[in-house]
Structures are given as structure tokens and as C-alpha cells.
Amino acid sequence: MLILFIAYLGGVLTILSPCILPVLPFVFARADRPFRSHGLPMLVGMALAFAVVATLAAVGGGWIVTLNEYGRYAAMALLALFGATLLFPRVAERLSRPLVALGLRLSDGRQASVFSPLWLGVGTGLLWAPCAGPILGLILTGAALNGASVGTSLLLLAYAAGACTSLAVALLSGGRLLSALKRTLPTGDGVRRLAGAAVLAGVGAIALGLDTGWLARLSLGTTSALEQALVDTLRQDAPQAQRADAGFVRVVDTRPAPVPARELRVEGRLPSLAGATDWINSAPLTPEGLRGKVVLVDFWTYSCINCLRTLPYVRAWADKYRDAGLVVLGVHAPEFAFEKNPANVRKAVKDLGIGFPVALDNDFSIWRGFDNQAWPAFYFVDAQGRIRHHQFGENRYDKAEQVIQQLLAEAGQANSINAGLVAPQGQGTQAAPGAEPAQSGETYLGHARAHGFASPGGIARDRAKAYEPVVSSLRTNQWSLGGDWTVEGERAVLNHANGRIAYRFKARDLHLVLGPMADGKPVRFTVRVDGQPPLADHGADTDAQGHGVVDAQKLYQLVRQSAGSGRERLFEIEFVDPGAQAYAFTFG
């Protein structure tokens, strides 16, 4: 019930967020009509459309994103027609008969049934659906990773109901205001035309992308902070701490500390592994075939910096305890589309020096079997096939190794293990994070989960646009594009040479998930920090002058500061060649 209440409260606060601003004109256009027969059906249709589209977007994959865009365009056309009939009644009369009927039904509630405002609400809900604040992002994360469920639908409905509650209050108040205004005008045409102009202005704002550009900055310091505080409260009440970054969950460290070895309890049984889409370094494994072995299941994905930094320990455990009966099983659950390509994963496994079995879980089947919530995640399975412990995130490696030792001892291998603990030293992207926590969080460049974008005019979704670079005026954790880019759902693709990305960050390390040209040709780049070559602060994938090459789809370490992460830095990268694919910034 608590999570439903928080989702509802987050929806109530949505009236302050940028995504709701273009929708308000459509709501107030009905403010002079009876609430029960016009306003309420419209809000119900809006909530239902939003919940359905958001659920489909969460669990349906890339195709529903395209479908939702078509629905968005259709909704804009429908509501533009509605606004035109309000603003220019004579123009409406000259339209063809079906369009006249539709316009009159949407604009004249006196002759319309309850279904007219209901369908108007459905159209408004399609416009609203692409909005996702922190709370909605958390809800969609669970839906995307765990599949469709009644719980997900209830959460989305609670969020939508909260938003509609605040809109209903605004609508009722607005109705009184419009009634007073109507009495001051010679006729009701003034109110009608004012509402029509507002609707058309709202549609124009959405069509031009202003709802994700300057509108997004109007309430950045209000609703985002309020919603994020609610998310933090939700995390504190959850059984494990999580860090939600733009809709996907990665964990740096978690609470509470593992229980002492003698108190390990049975949490379930090792689920089926049959959902794996491919296997690396092994023939397909089964729970029955692993009986008698202690199993460490590691959920990871190869572009995740938090996952990469656990690998030195996972490899060390696999080597140290192999002869004592430990089997390390990596479950690769992809975040980006390119991580579903078996060839890419095989190359990453080879480059990372992984010799233990890896199951490719492209459909998140094994993930759901474990009811997993995050990556990286460790599950410890005893020789009888029972899950005895789980651990999310980096750090606490000593506790994890002690659990392995206990389970091996229970399996009769106490004399075969060395009680000492491993202490590997990772290099490059696998090196341990800095002593000071990063103040910059994961930032996605694809429009589906982008935030903090500062270039004028906002993001143009799925179409080429020449972006004006913003550098000197960037605030902390804001970024901008420069040059001709096409921003797709999960990535930004450079159309012409010499495109740039700028980001003002506060962390020791800066990483960027990048890909080469579509045909695999490499892309050269140059990095600058505060306008200068990085020198001693260069990352593993750049030299002291900031030069580097993108030759594969993976995470690149571009900055690793030698003097810690106590101050803000301005990061800039310029791509000498076209075709670069940029996915996400991560920090450490």
C-alpha cells in the first residue's frame, strides 16, 4: 500500500512538472462545462490512455515506442482540430462532414455524449504518456525488467489517478474563473476562442519539442526535487537499497550488511536456466546438473561500470575455489540493444578475461526466475540447489567470499579451501571507484530516458537536427550536443563530422558508452577537460592529449582524475569522423 500511495502522491505533484504544462490548455478548454459530464470523463480517459500506453511502453520493447509516437502524432492532430474548431467555428463548418461532426462533438458538449470528452481524454493521455519523472521511471523500470503484472498496472493507475486529482482541482477552480471571465465578455465566443488559441499553442509547443526543452527547465528545481525525495523515501522502505538512474536500476552499495554465516537462511531454489538465449564458455547448464556444486550467480551486463568493477573479484573467486567445487555462472542481462548481439558479448567476455560460463539472458527470463531487482547482483546457491544469500552492488567483497567459504564448508570442502581473502587490483574500467562518492549520476543520451539536456530547442526525437552547443552556461549534471545529430530512443547518432558533446560533472572518473559507425568503421575523437587536454587525468581509452578511437560498442573510460573528485569539471568530446553512437554517461 505504501508504494501505491507514493505513486499516487508523485502523480499529484505532476501538475508542477514540465510534462503536464502543455496538457493544461486541453483541460481548461473544458473548464466552462459541467464537471461530471465533461471534465470527469476527460480525466478518466486521460488516465486510462496513459496507464495503457505506459504499460505497453514498459513491456513491449522498441516497437511500442514507435507505435506510441504515431499515437502521439495522431493525438496532436486530433487536438489541433479541436482547437481549430474552437478558434475558428466557420472554418469547422467548411470541413468535410466527418471532420465537422468530430469537431462539433469535441467542442460542443451540449449535444455530445459522455464518450466525446472520454475520447478527448484518451488523446490527451497519449500526449502525456512520454513524460516520465523519477517516480514514474522507477515504476517503468520494474515493468520493463520483470514483465507485465497487475502490480505494475495498479502503480501506473495510481500515478495517473494522482495527476488527474490535481488536474480535477485545477479544472474545478478554472471553471469558476472562466465563468467569471465569460460574464465580462459580450458573448461566449471570447472564451471559446481563448480556449482554442490555448489548445493550439499547447499542440504547437509539443510539436516543436518545447515540452522537453525550455519547458523542462521551468520546474526543474520544484517537482523534480519533490519527486526525487519521494523516490528516496521509497528506497528507504524497500528491502534493498537501489539507485534508479533514468529508469534503469544499478547498485553501488546496499543495506543491510550480510547476516553472519551461521544465520544464512534458505531464500528459495535455483530456478530454471532454460530461458538463456545462448551460452558462452559452456554447454547449457541446468539446476539438476549443478547439484552438488556451490554456485555463484552473477547478474551483469558488459557496458555497466558497476558490473565491470566487480569482475576482478568474481574472476579471482572462480579461480581460487574452482577445485573446491565452486561454479561461477555469469548471467548477462542486456541494457542496450547492442548488448543482445551474441557476437558483441562473446568479444566482451574474451576482452574481459572471463573464463567461467556465461548465460545470455536477452529476454530477462532467468532474471525474472530469480525475481532479481538490479545489477550487479550476486546469488549464492548451496550444494543442494538452495539460494542461501543474495547481495546487490559493489563492495563488501569480504562478506561475499565468506559466504562462499561457508557454503563450500557445508558441502564437505572445508579442508580444500584457504581461509584468506582475495585482494585483486582492477585496471582501467575495472579499477575500484574513488574514495569520494560521485556527485554525477548515470545520464542517458537517448530521448527515451534523457534528462539534463541544455541545448536550445530541446531534443528532436528520431530526426536529424543541427544542435547549438552550450558550454559555458552548463550547470552541474547538464549536457549539450553540438553539430548534426539524430537522437533516437536509446542513443544519439552523429550525422556529420566534428560533432560535440559537453557535460559538466563532479566525479573522479567519467565514462561514456559509445559505438562506431553503423558499418563498424572506427570513429576518432578528442577529449578536453576544462578546455585543455586531460594530461595526467586521461582515462584508459584516451592518451594524455585526449585522443582516442571508438572501435566497438562498449563503455569507454575517458577521464580518470589523479587528484580526486572534489571539484566540478567541464568535459568535452569532439568526434573527428561521422557515425559515432553515444548512449550513456556513467561516473565513479
N, C-alpha and C positions, 0 to 999 in steps of 0.2 A: 504493500500500500504506500510506503514511503516514496518509492521510486515513481509511482503513478502521480503522487502529489507534487513531487519535484518537477516531473514532466509538465503537469498542468500549470504550475507556477511559472515555469520557463515560458510556456505559451502565453500566459498573461503578460509577461514582460515583453513579448514580441512586438507589442504596439509601439514600443520605443525604438525598435531595431530598424535598420535601413531597409530591410526587405519588405516591411509592411507599408512603407511610405507610399509607393506607387499604387498600392491596393486601396488606400483610404478614399481616393476620389470615387471609386466604384461603390464603396459602402455609403458614403454621404450622398451619392446620387439618389439613393432610396430613402434619405432621411425624412422627406416630407410625406412618406406613405405610411400606412398603418404597420406597426412593427410586427404584429402577429401574422399578417397575411403577406408581407413583403420582406421586411428585414430579417425575420427569423428563418424563413425558408432559404433565403440567400445565404445566410451564415451556415445553415446546415449543409447546403450543397457545397459551400466552400470547404468546410471541414472534411466532408466525406471525400471530395475530389483530392484534397491534399493528402489525406491518410492513404488512399488507394495508390496515388502516384508515388508517394514517398516509399511505401512498402514495395511496390514493383521496382522502383529505382534501387532499393537496397538489396533485393534478392535476385533481380532479373538480369544483371550484367549489363554490358555495353549496349545491347540492342534497345533496352528500355530507355536508356539515356537519349538515344536518337528519337524514339517514339515520343518521349516527353518533350523534346524540342519541337516536334511537329505539333503536339498538343498545345504547346506554348504559343506557337505562331498562330494556330487556329483560334486560340482564346483571344489573342491580341486583335485578330481580325474581327471576331465577334463583338468584342467590347468596343472597338473603334467604330463599328457600325452602330452600336448602341449609342455611343457618344455623338455620332453624326446626326442620328435621328433626334436626339435631344437638342442639339445646337441648331440644326437646320431642318425643321419639320417639312418644309416644301421640297427639299432635296429627297427626303424619305418618300414623299408621295410619288416621285418620278422613278423610283427604283422598280425593279420587276416585282410582280405580285408576291412571290415567296419572301423576298427580302423586305418588302413593305410589311408583310404580316409579322415577320420575325422582329423587325424594328419596333412596330407598334406594341407587340406583346412585351418586349423588354422595357419599353419606355413608358407605356401607359398601363399601370397596374389596375385601373378601374375595370377593364374588360378581360384581364388576364387571369388565368387560374394560378393556383399555388405553384404550378410547375414552371412558370416563367421565371420568377425570382430564384427558384431552385436551380434551374439550368444556368442562370446568370451567375449564381454562386459557384457552380461547377467550373465555369470558365474562369472566374476569379481565382479559384483554388489551383487551377493549372498554372496560372501566373505566379502564384505564391510558392508553389512546391519547390522550385530550385533554391529557395532560401534555406540556409542551414546554420544556425548558431551553435555554440558549444554543446548545449543540451541535446538539440536535435542531432548533431553529429555523433554524440555518444549513443543515442538510440539507434541511428542508422548503422553504426559500427557493429553493434550486436546483431542486427538483422543481416548485414552483409556476410558476417563471419559464421553465424550459426543457423542461417536459413530462416524461412518464413515460420512464424509461430503466432499463436493467439496473443501471447505476451507482447510481441513486437507491435501488433496491430493496436492493442489496448494502449500502449505507450504513445504511439503516434496519434491515436484519437484523443488521448488526454492532452497532448501538446496542442493539437488543433482546437480542442474544446477550450483550453485556456486562452488561446489567441482570440477565439470567437467571443469569449466572455468579455474581454476588454473592448473588442470591436462593438459588441452589443451596447455596452455602456456609452461608447462614443456615438453610436448611431442614435440611441435614445436622446442623448444630450444634443446631438446635432440636429435632431428633428425639431426640438424646441427652438433652436437658433434659426433654422431655416424657415420655420413657421413665422417667427417674428420678422425675418427679412422679407418674406413673401407679402406680409401686410403692408410693408413700406413701398412696394413696387406697384406700378399701375396695373399690371396683370401678372399672372403666374408664369408668363413666358420668360421673365427675367431669371427666375430661379431655375427654370428648365434649361435655359441656355448657359447659365453659370455652371450647372452640373455637367452639361455636355462638354463645355470647354475644359472642365477639370478632368473629366474622363479621358478626353483626347490628349491632354497634357500628360496624364499618367501613362497612357499607352505609348506616347512618344518617348517618355523618359526610359521606359523599359526597352523599347526597340533600339534606342541609341546606347544602351548599356549603362545609363547613368545610375540605375539601381545598384550596380556593382562598382561604380566609380566614385564620383563625389558624394552621392547619397550614402555610400558605405562609410564615408568618413564623418558624416554628420553626427552619428550616435556611437562612434567607436568607443568613446570613454564612458558611456552610460550603460546601455543594455548589455554590451559585451562583458563589462566588468560584473554586472549583476548576475548574468547567466553563468559566467565562469565561477563566481562564488558558489552558486548552486551546484555546479558540477563538482567543485571541491568538496562540498558537503556530502554529495552523493558518494564520492570516492571514500570519504572517511567512514561512511556507514557500510561500504561494501566489504565482503570478506577478504579481498586482497586489494592493495593499492595499485592503481593504474594511472598511466599518463596518457590522456587522449589527445592526439595531435591531428586536427583537421579530419577527424572521422575514423582514423585507424589507431589501434592501441599498441604501443610499445612500452616496455617497462624498463626503468633504470634500476630501481631497487624497490623492495616491498616490505610490508609488515604483515604479521608479527614475525619474530625470529623463529626458526625451526624449533620444534619441540625436541627435548633430549632424546637420544637414540632409544632409550628403553621405553619411551612413550609412543613410538611410531604406531599408528593405527591403520587398519585396513580402510582404504578410501574407495575401493571398487576393484574390478578385474580389468586386466589388459584387454581392451576392445579389439574388434576385428581390424586387420590391416588390409583387407581385401579392396578397399577403396583407393589404394595407391594407383596412380596412372602410369607409373614406371618405377624402375628400381636402378640404383647405381651402386656399384661395388658389391652386389649381392643378388642372388636369386630372390624371388618374393619370399618374405618371411611370414610366419603365422604365429598366433599365440600358442598353439599346440607345439609347434616346432621349437619355440623358445622356452618351453617348460624345463625347469632345472637350471636355467641361467638367470642371473641377475641382469635386469635390463634398465638402461638409462635412455629414456626417450627425450630427444631434444627437438623442440619445435623452433624452426628458424627460417629465414629467407636471406638470400645472399646479398641483397642491397641494404640490409638493415645494419646500421653501425653497432647497435647494441648487441645484435646476434654475432657479428664478426668479432667483437671484443671478448666473447665467451669462448671462442674456438680454441685458443691456446690451452685452456683448462680441459675442455672436452677431449681434445686430441691426447693430452697428457694422461687423462684418466683411462681412455681407451687403450693406450699403450701399456700403462702400468698394471692394470687389472685384467687384461685380456686372458692371461694364463690362469687366473684365479676364477674365471667364469663370468666376467662382465661382458655384456654385449651393449655397445652404444649404437642406438638407432636414431639417425637424424631424419626428421620429418620436415621436408621442405614445403612450406605453405606460402605461395607467392603473394606479393603485394601488387606488383605491376604486371602488365600483360607479358612483357618480355621475359619475366621470370617463370612463365609457364612453358617456355620453349625448352624441351629436354636438352638440346644441344648447348644452350646457354648455361643451364645448370651443371651439365657434365664438365664444361670448361671451368666454371667457377669451382667445382669440387676439386678438380685437378690443380688449379692455381692456388687454392687454399690449403692444399696438402691434406685433404680429408681422405682417410683410408677406410673408415667404418661405413656400414650400409646406410644408404640414404633412400628414403621412400619419397617419391614426388606426389604431393597431395594437392594437385591442381584444383580439385573440386571441393576441398576442405572436408572431405568425408572422414578422414582419420581425426582431424581437428574436432569435428562435432562429436565423434565417438568418445573422445576424452572430455567433452564439454569444456574445451580449452577456452581461455579468455584473452590470451596475449602472446606475444613473442618478444624476446626469447622465453621459453618455458621448459622446465625440466620435470619429468615424471619418473619416479623411482619404483621399479617393479621387482618384487622378490621372486625367488626360485619357484614359487607355487603359482606365479602369474597374477599376483595381487598387487595393486597400486598401494604403496605404503607411505608415500610422501610426494609432495609437489612443491616446486619453487619457481617463482617468476622473477625474471630480470637478471641483471648483472650483480656481481659482488656476492658476498657470503659463500665463496667457493670452499672455504674450510668446512662449513657446515654441510655442504653438499657432499664433499668427499667423505666426511664422517658417516653420512647415511649410507653411501656405497659400501664402506667398510663394514658397517653393521649388517647390512643385508647379505654380504658375502660370508660374514661370520656365521649368520643364521643358516646359511647353505652348507656349512661344514668346511669353509675355506679359511678359517681363522689363521691357520699355520702357513698359508700361502701368500699372505699379504703383509706389506710393510706399513706399519702404523704411521710413518711420516707422511707429510702432505706435500703435494707437488707445488712448485713455485715457478711456472713458466713466465717468460718475458715476451710479450707480443710485440711485433714490429709493424710499422705503418698503420693501416686501418685497424689492425688487431691489437694495437697498444692500448693500455689501460687509460681510462679517461683522466682528466686533470683533477687536482685536489679540490679546486673550487667548482661548484656546480655551474653548468652553462646557464646563462640568463636568456639565451635564444632557444626557441623550440623548433621542432620539425616544421618546415614550411613547404607546401606543395605548390608547384607552378602550373599544374593543370587546372582548368576552371572549375572542375567538379569539387575540389577541396581547397582552392586558393584562398588565402587571406593575407592581409598586409600589403596588397598591391597599391602602388602610389603613382603610376604613370597617368597622365591626364586622359580622361575619357573612359577609364576602366578597361576591362578585358573584353575584346570582341571574340565571342565564342565561335570556335570552329571555322573561322575565316581569316584570311590574311589581313594584316593591319600594320602600318608603319607607326611604331610607338616612339613617343618622345622621351628620351632618357631623363630621369630625375636622379640627381646625385647629391648635391649639396644640401637640399632640403629634406632628405630622408631622415625619418625618426627611427629610433631603435626598433628593430624587427620589421621594418618596412623594406620593400624591394621594388625594383622597376625594371622594365625592359627598354632597350634602345635598338632601333632597326626594325626590319620587316619580319614579323613572327606570325605563326598560326598557333593559337593556344587551343589545344584540344582538351578532352576531358581529364586525362592524366598526365599530359606533358605539353611543353611549348616547343615548337619546331621552327628553327631558323630558316627563312626562305632565301635570304641573300647573305653574302659575306659581310663580315665586320659587324655582326650583331653583338649586343652587350647585355649583361645582367649586372645590376648593382644591389647590394644588400648591406644594411648597417646592423652589425651583430655584436654580441658580447659573449664570448666563449673562447676557450683555448684553441679548439680545433674547429675548422669549417670543412664540411664535406658536401659534395653535390653529386646526385645520381644523374649520370649523363649517358648518352648513346651517340654513336657515329651517324654518318649518312644512312639513309634507308637501304642503300646497296652495300653497306658495310665499309665504305671508304672512310679513312680516318679524318678527323677534324682537328686542326691545330688551334691552340688557344694561348692567351697570355693573361696572367693574373696580376692584379695590383692591389696593394693594401695601403689605404690612406694615400692613394695616388702614386705610390712608389713600388718598385719590385720588392717581393717579400723577403729576399735575402735569407737570413737565418730562420725566418718564420715560414719558410716554404713547406708545403706538405709533401707526402711521399710520392705524389703524382705530378709534382712540378719541380723545376730547378730553382736556383736562387734568384734568377731573373724572372721567374714566374711563367716560363714556357712549359707547355705540355701538349699531349696529344690524346684525343678521345678515340680509342680503337676498339672498344667493346661496350656493351650496355652493362654498366655496373656503377658502384659507388666510388668516387674519386676523392682522395684527401688532398685538398688544395691549400689549406693553411693549417700549420701546427706551430703555435707561438712558443717561443722559447722562454718568454718572461711571464707566463701565466695568462689569465683571462680577466684581469681586473678592470680593464677599460674598454670602451666602445671602439670598434674599428670599422672602417668603410671598405668593404670588399667589392672589387670589380673584376669581371672576366669578359674578355673580348674574344670572339671566335673568328679566326682568320678566314676560315672556309665556311660555306653554307652547309645546311643539313643537320646541324647539331640538334640533339634531342635532350631537353632539360626536364627532369622530373621533380626532384625534391632536394631541399637543403636539410642537412642534419648537422648537429653540433655535439661537442664533447669537451 
